Amino acid sequence: MTVSDHKKLLLVERVTNEQLLAFITGQLDALGPRSAATENLVLGVRRLMALWEEILPHLEDAGPDYATGVADGLGQGLRHIATAWDHHPDYQSRFHPQAPALASEWPQ
C-alpha cells in the first residue's frame, strides 16, 4: 500500500471512527449504576478511547509506520469492544473489526 493509498483509507475511515467513538461513549454512559469493578473497566475503555481520539487527527499526515500501527491496534480493540453491543439498533456493521485478529487468520 502506498502512502497516498493509506492516506485515502484514513480519510474514508474518519467518519466511521468518529461514529464508533460516539457509539461506545453512548453505551458506556447508558450503563447506569455500576460496581467498582465495572467502573474500572469503563474507565479503562474510556482511556483507550481518549488515546485513539488523540492520535486520529494526526494520522492523515503520517505514513504507514509505527504510529499508524498503534492507532490501527487501538481502533481494532475498540471495534472488538463495540461488538458487545452488536444487538443495539444503533450498532453499524461497519463497526465490526476490519482485519483478522487471530494470528491463525492472517494471510500467509
Biopython code that builds the backbone (N, CA, C, O; Angstrom):
import numpy as np
from Bio.PDB.StructureBuilder import StructureBuilder

atoms = [
    (1, "MET", "N", (0.862, -1.170, 0.000)),
    (1, "MET", "CA", (0.000, 0.000, 0.000)),
    (1, "MET", "C", (0.907, 1.231, 0.000)),
    (1, "MET", "O", (1.837, 1.332, 0.801)),
    (2, "THR", "N", (0.630, 2.141, -0.888)),
    (2, "THR", "CA", (1.410, 3.374, -0.949)),
    (2, "THR", "C", (0.966, 4.329, 0.158)),
    (2, "THR", "O", (-0.099, 4.162, 0.752)),
    (3, "VAL", "N", (1.795, 5.322, 0.419)),
    (3, "VAL", "CA", (1.447, 6.334, 1.420)),
    (3, "VAL", "C", (0.172, 7.050, 1.009)),
    (3, "VAL", "O", (-0.680, 7.336, 1.849)),
    (4, "SER", "N", (0.035, 7.343, -0.289)),
    (4, "SER", "CA", (-1.169, 8.016, -0.792)),
    (4, "SER", "C", (-2.418, 7.166, -0.566)),
    (4, "SER", "O", (-3.451, 7.675, -0.131)),
    (5, "ASP", "N", (-2.320, 5.877, -0.860)),
    (5, "ASP", "CA", (-3.449, 4.965, -0.636)),
    (5, "ASP", "C", (-3.805, 4.903, 0.846)),
    (5, "ASP", "O", (-4.979, 4.869, 1.213)),
    (6, "HIS", "N", (-2.785, 4.890, 1.682)),
    (6, "HIS", "CA", (-3.009, 4.831, 3.125)),
    (6, "HIS", "C", (-3.743, 6.084, 3.600)),
    (6, "HIS", "O", (-4.666, 5.991, 4.410)),
    (7, "LYS", "N", (-3.344, 7.243, 3.109)),
    (7, "LYS", "CA", (-4.000, 8.495, 3.497)),
    (7, "LYS", "C", (-5.454, 8.513, 3.042)),
    (7, "LYS", "O", (-6.324, 8.978, 3.777)),
    (8, "LYS", "N", (-5.729, 8.011, 1.838)),
    (8, "LYS", "CA", (-7.109, 7.947, 1.350)),
    (8, "LYS", "C", (-7.955, 7.046, 2.243)),
    (8, "LYS", "O", (-9.097, 7.375, 2.566)),
    (9, "LEU", "N", (-7.398, 5.923, 2.634)),
    (9, "LEU", "CA", (-8.107, 4.992, 3.508)),
    (9, "LEU", "C", (-8.419, 5.651, 4.852)),
    (9, "LEU", "O", (-9.512, 5.483, 5.392)),
    (10, "LEU", "N", (-7.462, 6.397, 5.385)),
    (10, "LEU", "CA", (-7.680, 7.083, 6.656)),
    (10, "LEU", "C", (-8.788, 8.123, 6.549)),
    (10, "LEU", "O", (-9.579, 8.280, 7.479)),
    (11, "LEU", "N", (-8.853, 8.829, 5.435)),
    (11, "LEU", "CA", (-9.901, 9.828, 5.247)),
    (11, "LEU", "C", (-11.279, 9.179, 5.193)),
    (11, "LEU", "O", (-12.233, 9.682, 5.786)),
    (12, "VAL", "N", (-11.376, 8.067, 4.484)),
    (12, "VAL", "CA", (-12.644, 7.349, 4.374)),
    (12, "VAL", "C", (-13.089, 6.835, 5.733)),
    (12, "VAL", "O", (-14.280, 6.851, 6.046)),
    (13, "GLU", "N", (-12.145, 6.382, 6.539)),
    (13, "GLU", "CA", (-12.461, 5.810, 7.840)),
    (13, "GLU", "C", (-12.750, 6.846, 8.916)),
    (13, "GLU", "O", (-13.301, 6.501, 9.961)),
    (14, "ARG", "N", (-12.392, 8.110, 8.688)),
    (14, "ARG", "CA", (-12.528, 9.124, 9.736)),
    (14, "ARG", "C", (-13.960, 9.233, 10.273)),
    (14, "ARG", "O", (-14.162, 9.272, 11.487)),
    (15, "VAL", "N", (-14.938, 9.282, 9.394)),
    (15, "VAL", "CA", (-16.337, 9.410, 9.821)),
    (15, "VAL", "C", (-16.759, 8.178, 10.607)),
    (15, "VAL", "O", (-17.395, 8.296, 11.654)),
    (16, "THR", "N", (-16.412, 7.004, 10.113)),
    (16, "THR", "CA", (-16.746, 5.770, 10.825)),
    (16, "THR", "C", (-16.101, 5.763, 12.211)),
    (16, "THR", "O", (-16.735, 5.370, 13.190)),
    (17, "ASN", "N", (-14.849, 6.195, 12.293)),
    (17, "ASN", "CA", (-14.156, 6.225, 13.584)),
    (17, "ASN", "C", (-14.850, 7.158, 14.561)),
    (17, "ASN", "O", (-15.020, 6.818, 15.732)),
    (18, "GLU", "N", (-15.251, 8.329, 14.090)),
    (18, "GLU", "CA", (-15.954, 9.276, 14.954)),
    (18, "GLU", "C", (-17.294, 8.699, 15.415)),
    (18, "GLU", "O", (-17.675, 8.865, 16.573)),
    (19, "GLN", "N", (-18.002, 8.027, 14.520)),
    (19, "GLN", "CA", (-19.273, 7.413, 14.881)),
    (19, "GLN", "C", (-19.065, 6.268, 15.863)),
    (19, "GLN", "O", (-19.866, 6.079, 16.778)),
    (20, "LEU", "N", (-17.988, 5.503, 15.673)),
    (20, "LEU", "CA", (-17.674, 4.409, 16.582)),
    (20, "LEU", "C", (-17.413, 4.941, 17.993)),
    (20, "LEU", "O", (-17.924, 4.389, 18.967)),
    (21, "LEU", "N", (-16.626, 6.003, 18.105)),
    (21, "LEU", "CA", (-16.361, 6.606, 19.408)),
    (21, "LEU", "C", (-17.648, 7.101, 20.057)),
    (21, "LEU", "O", (-17.864, 6.889, 21.250)),
    (22, "ALA", "N", (-18.490, 7.749, 19.288)),
    (22, "ALA", "CA", (-19.765, 8.252, 19.825)),
    (22, "ALA", "C", (-20.651, 7.098, 20.274)),
    (22, "ALA", "O", (-21.310, 7.193, 21.309)),
    (23, "PHE", "N", (-20.677, 6.014, 19.513)),
    (23, "PHE", "CA", (-21.490, 4.855, 19.857)),
    (23, "PHE", "C", (-21.025, 4.244, 21.176)),
    (23, "PHE", "O", (-21.839, 4.005, 22.068)),
    (24, "ILE", "N", (-19.723, 3.991, 21.307)),
    (24, "ILE", "CA", (-19.214, 3.385, 22.537)),
    (24, "ILE", "C", (-19.453, 4.318, 23.726)),
    (24, "ILE", "O", (-19.846, 3.859, 24.798)),
    (25, "THR", "N", (-19.221, 5.617, 23.550)),
    (25, "THR", "CA", (-19.469, 6.580, 24.618)),
    (25, "THR", "C", (-20.920, 6.500, 25.077)),
    (25, "THR", "O", (-21.192, 6.472, 26.277)),
    (26, "GLY", "N", (-21.844, 6.462, 24.136)),
    (26, "GLY", "CA", (-23.264, 6.366, 24.475)),
    (26, "GLY", "C", (-23.591, 5.103, 25.235)),
    (26, "GLY", "O", (-24.379, 5.127, 26.181)),
    (27, "GLN", "N", (-22.985, 3.993, 24.827)),
    (27, "GLN", "CA", (-23.267, 2.723, 25.508)),
    (27, "GLN", "C", (-22.691, 2.727, 26.917)),
    (27, "GLN", "O", (-23.326, 2.232, 27.848)),
    (28, "LEU", "N", (-21.499, 3.280, 27.080)),
    (28, "LEU", "CA", (-20.908, 3.356, 28.424)),
    (28, "LEU", "C", (-21.721, 4.275, 29.327)),
    (28, "LEU", "O", (-21.933, 3.977, 30.503)),
    (29, "ASP", "N", (-22.173, 5.391, 28.772)),
    (29, "ASP", "CA", (-22.982, 6.332, 29.553)),
    (29, "ASP", "C", (-24.315, 5.716, 29.966)),
    (29, "ASP", "O", (-24.861, 6.067, 31.012)),
    (30, "ALA", "N", (-24.838, 4.813, 29.165)),
    (30, "ALA", "CA", (-26.147, 4.216, 29.430)),
    (30, "ALA", "C", (-26.092, 3.059, 30.430)),
    (30, "ALA", "O", (-27.135, 2.512, 30.789)),
    (31, "LEU", "N", (-24.921, 2.686, 30.877)),
    (31, "LEU", "CA", (-24.809, 1.542, 31.779)),
    (31, "LEU", "C", (-25.472, 1.773, 33.129)),
    (31, "LEU", "O", (-25.824, 0.813, 33.814)),
    (32, "GLY", "N", (-25.644, 3.015, 33.516)),
    (32, "GLY", "CA", (-26.301, 3.293, 34.788)),
    (32, "GLY", "C", (-25.388, 2.991, 35.963)),
    (32, "GLY", "O", (-24.166, 2.979, 35.820)),
    (33, "PRO", "N", (-25.989, 2.744, 37.142)),
    (33, "PRO", "CA", (-25.188, 2.475, 38.340)),
    (33, "PRO", "C", (-24.284, 1.261, 38.112)),
    (33, "PRO", "O", (-24.701, 0.245, 37.554)),
    (34, "ARG", "N", (-23.028, 1.399, 38.562)),
    (34, "ARG", "CA", (-22.062, 0.335, 38.302)),
    (34, "ARG", "C", (-21.321, -0.041, 39.578)),
    (34, "ARG", "O", (-21.179, 0.760, 40.503)),
    (35, "SER", "N", (-20.859, -1.268, 39.596)),
    (35, "SER", "CA", (-19.994, -1.710, 40.690)),
    (35, "SER", "C", (-18.604, -1.121, 40.477)),
    (35, "SER", "O", (-18.311, -0.593, 39.405)),
    (36, "ALA", "N", (-17.759, -1.207, 41.479)),
    (36, "ALA", "CA", (-16.396, -0.686, 41.364)),
    (36, "ALA", "C", (-15.638, -1.397, 40.247)),
    (36, "ALA", "O", (-14.884, -0.761, 39.511)),
    (37, "ALA", "N", (-15.829, -2.709, 40.112)),
    (37, "ALA", "CA", (-15.134, -3.464, 39.061)),
    (37, "ALA", "C", (-15.577, -2.999, 37.686)),
    (37, "ALA", "O", (-14.749, -2.817, 36.793)),
    (38, "THR", "N", (-16.865, -2.806, 37.511)),
    (38, "THR", "CA", (-17.382, -2.336, 36.229)),
    (38, "THR", "C", (-16.895, -0.917, 35.956)),
    (38, "THR", "O", (-16.555, -0.584, 34.821)),
    (39, "GLU", "N", (-16.861, -0.093, 36.974)),
    (39, "GLU", "CA", (-16.389, 1.283, 36.816)),
    (39, "GLU", "C", (-14.931, 1.297, 36.364)),
    (39, "GLU", "O", (-14.548, 2.120, 35.532)),
    (40, "ASN", "N", (-14.118, 0.393, 36.906)),
    (40, "ASN", "CA", (-12.723, 0.292, 36.471)),
    (40, "ASN", "C", (-12.618, -0.103, 35.008)),
    (40, "ASN", "O", (-11.791, 0.435, 34.271)),
    (41, "LEU", "N", (-13.449, -1.034, 34.591)),
    (41, "LEU", "CA", (-13.459, -1.444, 33.182)),
    (41, "LEU", "C", (-13.876, -0.285, 32.285)),
    (41, "LEU", "O", (-13.248, -0.037, 31.255)),
    (42, "VAL", "N", (-14.924, 0.418, 32.670)),
    (42, "VAL", "CA", (-15.400, 1.568, 31.900)),
    (42, "VAL", "C", (-14.300, 2.625, 31.810)),
    (42, "VAL", "O", (-14.084, 3.202, 30.744)),
    (43, "LEU", "N", (-13.616, 2.880, 32.897)),
    (43, "LEU", "CA", (-12.535, 3.861, 32.909)),
    (43, "LEU", "C", (-11.419, 3.436, 31.957)),
    (43, "LEU", "O", (-10.873, 4.265, 31.228)),
    (44, "GLY", "N", (-11.085, 2.166, 31.963)),
    (44, "GLY", "CA", (-10.062, 1.660, 31.048)),
    (44, "GLY", "C", (-10.452, 1.833, 29.591)),
    (44, "GLY", "O", (-9.630, 2.243, 28.771)),
    (45, "VAL", "N", (-11.690, 1.526, 29.264)),
    (45, "VAL", "CA", (-12.171, 1.693, 27.892)),
    (45, "VAL", "C", (-12.142, 3.171, 27.506)),
    (45, "VAL", "O", (-11.730, 3.517, 26.399)),
    (46, "ARG", "N", (-12.575, 4.034, 28.408)),
    (46, "ARG", "CA", (-12.557, 5.476, 28.126)),
    (46, "ARG", "C", (-11.128, 5.974, 27.894)),
    (46, "ARG", "O", (-10.911, 6.848, 27.056)),
    (47, "ARG", "N", (-10.156, 5.429, 28.625)),
    (47, "ARG", "CA", (-8.756, 5.815, 28.401)),
    (47, "ARG", "C", (-8.275, 5.377, 27.031)),
    (47, "ARG", "O", (-7.596, 6.135, 26.340)),
    (48, "LEU", "N", (-8.619, 4.168, 26.634)),
    (48, "LEU", "CA", (-8.278, 3.716, 25.276)),
    (48, "LEU", "C", (-8.902, 4.633, 24.227)),
    (48, "LEU", "O", (-8.256, 4.998, 23.244)),
    (49, "MET", "N", (-10.161, 4.998, 24.446)),
    (49, "MET", "CA", (-10.846, 5.877, 23.507)),
    (49, "MET", "C", (-10.158, 7.239, 23.436)),
    (49, "MET", "O", (-10.022, 7.809, 22.354)),
    (50, "ALA", "N", (-9.727, 7.759, 24.578)),
    (50, "ALA", "CA", (-9.056, 9.061, 24.600)),
    (50, "ALA", "C", (-7.727, 9.001, 23.854)),
    (50, "ALA", "O", (-7.384, 9.932, 23.126)),
    (51, "LEU", "N", (-6.983, 7.923, 24.027)),
    (51, "LEU", "CA", (-5.725, 7.764, 23.289)),
    (51, "LEU", "C", (-5.976, 7.739, 21.786)),
    (51, "LEU", "O", (-5.292, 8.413, 21.016)),
    (52, "TRP", "N", (-6.963, 6.954, 21.386)),
    (52, "TRP", "CA", (-7.271, 6.813, 19.963)),
    (52, "TRP", "C", (-7.744, 8.141, 19.397)),
    (52, "TRP", "O", (-7.338, 8.537, 18.305)),
    (53, "GLU", "N", (-8.596, 8.824, 20.136)),
    (53, "GLU", "CA", (-9.129, 10.106, 19.688)),
    (53, "GLU", "C", (-8.020, 11.148, 19.538)),
    (53, "GLU", "O", (-8.087, 12.010, 18.662)),
    (54, "GLU", "N", (-7.012, 11.065, 20.387)),
    (54, "GLU", "CA", (-5.894, 11.998, 20.308)),
    (54, "GLU", "C", (-5.016, 11.719, 19.088)),
    (54, "GLU", "O", (-4.492, 12.649, 18.476)),
    (55, "ILE", "N", (-4.856, 10.463, 18.737)),
    (55, "ILE", "CA", (-3.999, 10.074, 17.622)),
    (55, "ILE", "C", (-4.671, 10.297, 16.268)),
    (55, "ILE", "O", (-4.010, 10.697, 15.310)),
    (56, "LEU", "N", (-5.966, 10.043, 16.180)),
    (56, "LEU", "CA", (-6.665, 10.045, 14.891)),
    (56, "LEU", "C", (-6.446, 11.296, 14.031)),
    (56, "LEU", "O", (-6.173, 11.150, 12.840)),
    (57, "PRO", "N", (-6.551, 12.501, 14.566)),
    (57, "PRO", "CA", (-6.401, 13.675, 13.697)),
    (57, "PRO", "C", (-5.020, 13.805, 13.054)),
    (57, "PRO", "O", (-4.867, 14.504, 12.052)),
    (58, "HIS", "N", (-4.031, 13.148, 13.614)),
    (58, "HIS", "CA", (-2.666, 13.275, 13.113)),
    (58, "HIS", "C", (-2.303, 12.204, 12.091)),
    (58, "HIS", "O", (-1.233, 12.269, 11.486)),
    (59, "LEU", "N", (-3.160, 11.237, 11.893)),
    (59, "LEU", "CA", (-2.820, 10.124, 11.015)),
    (59, "LEU", "C", (-2.791, 10.509, 9.544)),
    (59, "LEU", "O", (-2.093, 9.879, 8.750)),
    (60, "GLU", "N", (-3.537, 11.527, 9.181)),
    (60, "GLU", "CA", (-3.557, 11.927, 7.776)),
    (60, "GLU", "C", (-2.191, 12.430, 7.317)),
    (60, "GLU", "O", (-1.883, 12.384, 6.126)),
    (61, "ASP", "N", (-1.375, 12.908, 8.248)),
    (61, "ASP", "CA", (-0.047, 13.406, 7.922)),
    (61, "ASP", "C", (1.034, 12.350, 8.106)),
    (61, "ASP", "O", (2.194, 12.579, 7.764)),
    (62, "ALA", "N", (0.662, 11.212, 8.638)),
    (62, "ALA", "CA", (1.634, 10.155, 8.908)),
    (62, "ALA", "C", (1.599, 9.098, 7.811)),
    (62, "ALA", "O", (0.601, 8.946, 7.106)),
    (63, "GLY", "N", (2.672, 8.395, 7.687)),
    (63, "GLY", "CA", (2.727, 7.275, 6.745)),
    (63, "GLY", "C", (2.409, 5.990, 7.475)),
    (63, "GLY", "O", (2.147, 5.995, 8.678)),
    (64, "PRO", "N", (2.435, 4.886, 6.740)),
    (64, "PRO", "CA", (2.168, 3.579, 7.370)),
    (64, "PRO", "C", (3.377, 3.137, 8.195)),
    (64, "PRO", "O", (4.187, 2.328, 7.742)),
    (65, "ASP", "N", (3.488, 3.674, 9.402)),
    (65, "ASP", "CA", (4.628, 3.396, 10.263)),
    (65, "ASP", "C", (4.154, 2.930, 11.631)),
    (65, "ASP", "O", (3.008, 2.507, 11.787)),
    (66, "TYR", "N", (5.031, 3.007, 12.614)),
    (66, "TYR", "CA", (4.703, 2.551, 13.961)),
    (66, "TYR", "C", (3.488, 3.270, 14.535)),
    (66, "TYR", "O", (2.603, 2.628, 15.101)),
    (67, "ALA", "N", (3.433, 4.607, 14.397)),
    (67, "ALA", "CA", (2.330, 5.380, 14.974)),
    (67, "ALA", "C", (0.987, 4.960, 14.383)),
    (67, "ALA", "O", (0.003, 4.831, 15.111)),
    (68, "THR", "N", (0.943, 4.749, 13.084)),
    (68, "THR", "CA", (-0.322, 4.331, 12.484)),
    (68, "THR", "C", (-0.657, 2.900, 12.884)),
    (68, "THR", "O", (-1.828, 2.535, 12.983)),
    (69, "GLY", "N", (0.372, 2.093, 13.115)),
    (69, "GLY", "CA", (0.132, 0.732, 13.605)),
    (69, "GLY", "C", (-0.484, 0.745, 14.991)),
    (69, "GLY", "O", (-1.384, -0.041, 15.288)),
    (70, "VAL", "N", (0.008, 1.648, 15.844)),
    (70, "VAL", "CA", (-0.559, 1.795, 17.185)),
    (70, "VAL", "C", (-2.023, 2.219, 17.077)),
    (70, "VAL", "O", (-2.888, 1.654, 17.747)),
    (71, "ALA", "N", (-2.295, 3.209, 16.237)),
    (71, "ALA", "CA", (-3.671, 3.685, 16.065)),
    (71, "ALA", "C", (-4.562, 2.585, 15.518)),
    (71, "ALA", "O", (-5.695, 2.424, 15.971)),
    (72, "ASP", "N", (-4.065, 1.825, 14.550)),
    (72, "ASP", "CA", (-4.850, 0.721, 13.998)),
    (72, "ASP", "C", (-5.156, -0.305, 15.081)),
    (72, "ASP", "O", (-6.271, -0.821, 15.152)),
    (73, "GLY", "N", (-4.170, -0.600, 15.926)),
    (73, "GLY", "CA", (-4.374, -1.559, 17.004)),
    (73, "GLY", "C", (-5.402, -1.082, 18.020)),
    (73, "GLY", "O", (-6.265, -1.848, 18.448)),
    (74, "LEU", "N", (-5.306, 0.193, 18.406)),
    (74, "LEU", "CA", (-6.294, 0.753, 19.326)),
    (74, "LEU", "C", (-7.693, 0.711, 18.708)),
    (74, "LEU", "O", (-8.666, 0.356, 19.373)),
    (75, "GLY", "N", (-7.778, 1.074, 17.442)),
    (75, "GLY", "CA", (-9.063, 1.062, 16.752)),
    (75, "GLY", "C", (-9.656, -0.334, 16.679)),
    (75, "GLY", "O", (-10.857, -0.520, 16.875)),
    (76, "GLN", "N", (-8.805, -1.315, 16.394)),
    (76, "GLN", "CA", (-9.285, -2.696, 16.347)),
    (76, "GLN", "C", (-9.790, -3.134, 17.723)),
    (76, "GLN", "O", (-10.819, -3.801, 17.832)),
    (77, "GLY", "N", (-9.063, -2.757, 18.761)),
    (77, "GLY", "CA", (-9.504, -3.095, 20.117)),
    (77, "GLY", "C", (-10.857, -2.488, 20.432)),
    (77, "GLY", "O", (-11.726, -3.158, 20.989)),
    (78, "LEU", "N", (-11.041, -1.233, 20.081)),
    (78, "LEU", "CA", (-12.323, -0.572, 20.334)),
    (78, "LEU", "C", (-13.439, -1.178, 19.496)),
    (78, "LEU", "O", (-14.579, -1.259, 19.953)),
    (79, "ARG", "N", (-13.128, -1.601, 18.283)),
    (79, "ARG", "CA", (-14.140, -2.277, 17.453)),
    (79, "ARG", "C", (-14.579, -3.595, 18.105)),
    (79, "ARG", "O", (-15.759, -3.945, 18.080)),
    (80, "HIS", "N", (-13.627, -4.312, 18.681)),
    (80, "HIS", "CA", (-13.978, -5.554, 19.384)),
    (80, "HIS", "C", (-14.825, -5.256, 20.613)),
    (80, "HIS", "O", (-15.767, -5.992, 20.907)),
    (81, "ILE", "N", (-14.502, -4.183, 21.335)),
    (81, "ILE", "CA", (-15.309, -3.787, 22.492)),
    (81, "ILE", "C", (-16.732, -3.459, 22.050)),
    (81, "ILE", "O", (-17.694, -3.842, 22.716)),
    (82, "ALA", "N", (-16.867, -2.748, 20.925)),
    (82, "ALA", "CA", (-18.197, -2.356, 20.438)),
    (82, "ALA", "C", (-19.063, -3.559, 20.089)),
    (82, "ALA", "O", (-20.289, -3.466, 20.137)),
    (83, "THR", "N", (-18.449, -4.687, 19.740)),
    (83, "THR", "CA", (-19.261, -5.866, 19.395)),
    (83, "THR", "C", (-20.075, -6.368, 20.581)),
    (83, "THR", "O", (-21.002, -7.158, 20.400)),
    (84, "ALA", "N", (-19.741, -5.919, 21.801)),
    (84, "ALA", "CA", (-20.560, -6.288, 22.968)),
    (84, "ALA", "C", (-21.976, -5.751, 22.825)),
    (84, "ALA", "O", (-22.905, -6.269, 23.444)),
    (85, "TRP", "N", (-22.141, -4.726, 22.021)),
    (85, "TRP", "CA", (-23.460, -4.118, 21.802)),
    (85, "TRP", "C", (-23.933, -4.302, 20.360)),
    (85, "TRP", "O", (-24.702, -3.481, 19.860)),
    (86, "ASP", "N", (-23.490, -5.356, 19.689)),
    (86, "ASP", "CA", (-23.879, -5.540, 18.282)),
    (86, "ASP", "C", (-25.372, -5.792, 18.096)),
    (86, "ASP", "O", (-25.869, -5.758, 16.970)),
    (87, "HIS", "N", (-26.084, -6.042, 19.177)),
    (87, "HIS", "CA", (-27.545, -6.222, 19.127)),
    (87, "HIS", "C", (-28.279, -4.880, 19.198)),
    (87, "HIS", "O", (-29.482, -4.819, 18.942)),
    (88, "HIS", "N", (-27.569, -3.816, 19.541)),
    (88, "HIS", "CA", (-28.179, -2.489, 19.719)),
    (88, "HIS", "C", (-28.580, -1.920, 18.353)),
    (88, "HIS", "O", (-27.843, -2.093, 17.383)),
    (89, "PRO", "N", (-29.727, -1.250, 18.258)),
    (89, "PRO", "CA", (-30.186, -0.732, 16.960)),
    (89, "PRO", "C", (-29.249, 0.322, 16.347)),
    (89, "PRO", "O", (-29.269, 0.520, 15.132)),
    (90, "ASP", "N", (-28.436, 0.996, 17.159)),
    (90, "ASP", "CA", (-27.510, 1.996, 16.616)),
    (90, "ASP", "C", (-26.164, 1.408, 16.195)),
    (90, "ASP", "O", (-25.327, 2.104, 15.620)),
    (91, "TYR", "N", (-25.962, 0.121, 16.483)),
    (91, "TYR", "CA", (-24.710, -0.530, 16.081)),
    (91, "TYR", "C", (-24.707, -0.652, 14.555)),
    (91, "TYR", "O", (-25.702, -1.060, 13.956)),
    (92, "GLN", "N", (-23.589, -0.299, 13.939)),
    (92, "GLN", "CA", (-23.465, -0.382, 12.481)),
    (92, "GLN", "C", (-22.500, -1.497, 12.115)),
    (92, "GLN", "O", (-21.487, -1.695, 12.786)),
    (93, "SER", "N", (-22.809, -2.214, 11.063)),
    (93, "SER", "CA", (-21.953, -3.329, 10.665)),
    (93, "SER", "C", (-20.528, -2.864, 10.347)),
    (93, "SER", "O", (-19.585, -3.648, 10.454)),
    (94, "ARG", "N", (-20.368, -1.614, 9.964)),
    (94, "ARG", "CA", (-19.014, -1.132, 9.669)),
    (94, "ARG", "C", (-18.187, -0.910, 10.931)),
    (94, "ARG", "O", (-17.005, -0.578, 10.844)),
    (95, "PHE", "N", (-18.798, -1.090, 12.106)),
    (95, "PHE", "CA", (-18.047, -1.042, 13.359)),
    (95, "PHE", "C", (-17.318, -2.366, 13.616)),
    (95, "PHE", "O", (-16.442, -2.421, 14.480)),
    (96, "HIS", "N", (-17.662, -3.430, 12.886)),
    (96, "HIS", "CA", (-17.005, -4.730, 13.087)),
    (96, "HIS", "C", (-15.499, -4.579, 12.898)),
    (96, "HIS", "O", (-15.053, -3.749, 12.105)),
    (97, "PRO", "N", (-14.720, -5.369, 13.615)),
    (97, "PRO", "CA", (-13.272, -5.360, 13.377)),
    (97, "PRO", "C", (-12.986, -5.584, 11.893)),
    (97, "PRO", "O", (-13.635, -6.401, 11.239)),
    (98, "GLN", "N", (-12.009, -4.847, 11.378)),
    (98, "GLN", "CA", (-11.784, -4.830, 9.937)),
    (98, "GLN", "C", (-10.743, -5.808, 9.444)),
    (98, "GLN", "O", (-10.655, -6.066, 8.244)),
    (99, "ALA", "N", (-9.965, -6.349, 10.338)),
    (99, "ALA", "CA", (-8.922, -7.298, 9.921)),
    (99, "ALA", "C", (-8.955, -8.470, 10.882)),
    (99, "ALA", "O", (-9.392, -8.330, 12.024)),
    (100, "PRO", "N", (-8.499, -9.614, 10.431)),
    (100, "PRO", "CA", (-8.480, -10.769, 11.333)),
    (100, "PRO", "C", (-7.621, -10.492, 12.554)),
    (100, "PRO", "O", (-6.486, -10.031, 12.430)),
    (101, "ALA", "N", (-8.152, -10.769, 13.716)),
    (101, "ALA", "CA", (-7.413, -10.534, 14.953)),
    (101, "ALA", "C", (-6.563, -11.749, 15.344)),
    (101, "ALA", "O", (-5.539, -11.604, 16.012)),
    (102, "LEU", "N", (-6.979, -12.912, 14.938)),
    (102, "LEU", "CA", (-6.255, -14.127, 15.306)),
    (102, "LEU", "C", (-5.109, -14.389, 14.330)),
    (102, "LEU", "O", (-5.289, -14.295, 13.115)),
    (103, "ALA", "N", (-3.951, -14.711, 14.854)),
    (103, "ALA", "CA", (-2.787, -14.971, 14.012)),
    (103, "ALA", "C", (-3.070, -16.087, 13.005)),
    (103, "ALA", "O", (-2.547, -16.082, 11.890)),
    (104, "SER", "N", (-3.897, -17.033, 13.414)),
    (104, "SER", "CA", (-4.224, -18.146, 12.503)),
    (104, "SER", "C", (-5.007, -17.697, 11.285)),
    (104, "SER", "O", (-5.087, -18.429, 10.298)),
    (105, "GLU", "N", (-5.596, -16.487, 11.335)),
    (105, "GLU", "CA", (-6.379, -15.969, 10.223)),
    (105, "GLU", "C", (-5.591, -15.024, 9.319)),
    (105, "GLU", "O", (-6.103, -14.581, 8.291)),
    (106, "TRP", "N", (-4.339, -14.711, 9.696)),
    (106, "TRP", "CA", (-3.531, -13.785, 8.899)),
    (106, "TRP", "C", (-3.124, -14.431, 7.587)),
    (106, "TRP", "O", (-2.925, -15.644, 7.528)),
    (107, "PRO", "N", (-2.997, -13.627, 6.524)),
    (107, "PRO", "CA", (-2.541, -14.166, 5.243)),
    (107, "PRO", "C", (-1.122, -14.740, 5.385)),
    (107, "PRO", "O", (-0.279, -14.193, 6.095)),
    (108, "GLN", "N", (-0.898, -15.814, 4.716)),
    (108, "GLN", "CA", (0.446, -16.457, 4.754)),
    (108, "GLN", "C", (1.315, -15.965, 3.639)),
    (108, "GLN", "O", (2.464, -16.391, 3.517)),
]
sb = StructureBuilder()
sb.init_structure("model")
sb.init_model(0)
sb.init_chain("A")
sb.init_seg("    ")
for serial, (resi, resn, name, xyz) in enumerate(atoms, 1):
    if name == "N":
        sb.init_residue(resn, " ", resi, " ")
    sb.init_atom(name, np.array(xyz, "f"), 0.0, 1.0, " ", f" {name:<3s}", serial, name[0])
structure = sb.get_structure()
